[in-house]
Amino acid sequence: MEFERRYAAMPHVKKAELIEGVVYMASAVRYDRHGLPEHYFMSWLLCYEFLTPGLDSVHNCTVRLDLDNEPQPDLMLRLPIRAGGRSRIDGSGYVDGPPELVIEVAASSASYDLHPKLAAYRRNGVIEYVVHRVDDGVIDWFVLCDDAYVRQEPDARGQLHSTVFPGLSLDLAALLRGDKRGLRNAVEAGVAAAGPAHAALVRRLQAPGIDSAM
């Protein structure tokens, strides 16, 4: 499509997104306001991957949602088709269809991550959408319910839990202070508590199947 053609013609551009028909180009990325928070989220997802063989998280990968929307999420976690996922890796190497979990690191609530991009993710069926509003020190975790996003509230331990990935638990305080051990402990405890549901996901992930058009 035209957006991809123009993007490919500008190799110096590291991140551009098509959101609701409008092209957004990322500004310079700061170490403390974006780089570190994204790193902590990646560390959290890697803990879950280690305990969930067959599952892969990726960052800064273009997602083809529809003709007007090709975001490049900071991070995503998707189920392969064989495990019930709705996205695939198409012949061009892009993610085609909605991943189950998308994470964006935003400077503030005024960011387009919480406005046009949220609407695009909701309409296209991204089940869970996490936004870290760094300037506000807040993490919003939205879950798709009856075609609307509902913001989750933390439990008594200050944790949020995935509705798609059994045992994927996020300790909010640990993430905000960059406590990797705390993040790992929450995931390990969550997976242990999920028990049979997590084991069933691992079995689905290890089943044979085709997840790509390549």
C-alpha positions, 0 to 999 in steps of 0.5 A: 500500500502507499503508506508502506511504499513511502515508509520503505523509501525513507530508510532514515525514518525509524518509526512511522505509523498510519493511524485512522488514515493519518501518518504519525512520525515518532520524535526522539526517544529519551532514555528515562521517559521511554527507553527504560519503561519499555525495557522493563515491560520487555523484561516482564514479558520475557519472564512470561515467555520463559514459562510459556514455551511457544509464545513470543513477544516482539517490539516495534513491529508493524501491524496491518489492522485495516486500510487506515491503520498500520501501527508499530506498537512498542511491544506486543504479545500474540497467540499463534493461529494454532493456539487460537490467535487471530493474527498471522505473519503474512507473506511480507513479514508483517503481522496481519490482524490484531495481536491479543496484547499491545503495550505502548509507552506514552509521555502523557495522557494527551498522547495519541496512544490514548485517543486515535490509536486506542480507537483503532485498536478497539475497533479492530479487536485488540483484546488487551491494550496497556498504556504507560503514561510515564509523566503521570506515573500511571499504567492503564490496562484496557480490556475489550468488553462488548466492543468497548474498552474497560479499564482494569483496576488493580487487585489488593496486591496492586497487580493487574492480570491478563484475561487472555494469557493465564498467569500474566500478572503485572506488579504495578509498583515493581514496574514503576520503580524498575524492579525486575525481580518484583516483576518476575516474582509476580509472573511466577506466582501468577503462572503457579496460581493459573495452574491448569489454564496455563498448562492448557495454553502451553499445550496449544502452543506446542501443537503443530500448525501453520501461523504464517503465509510465508 
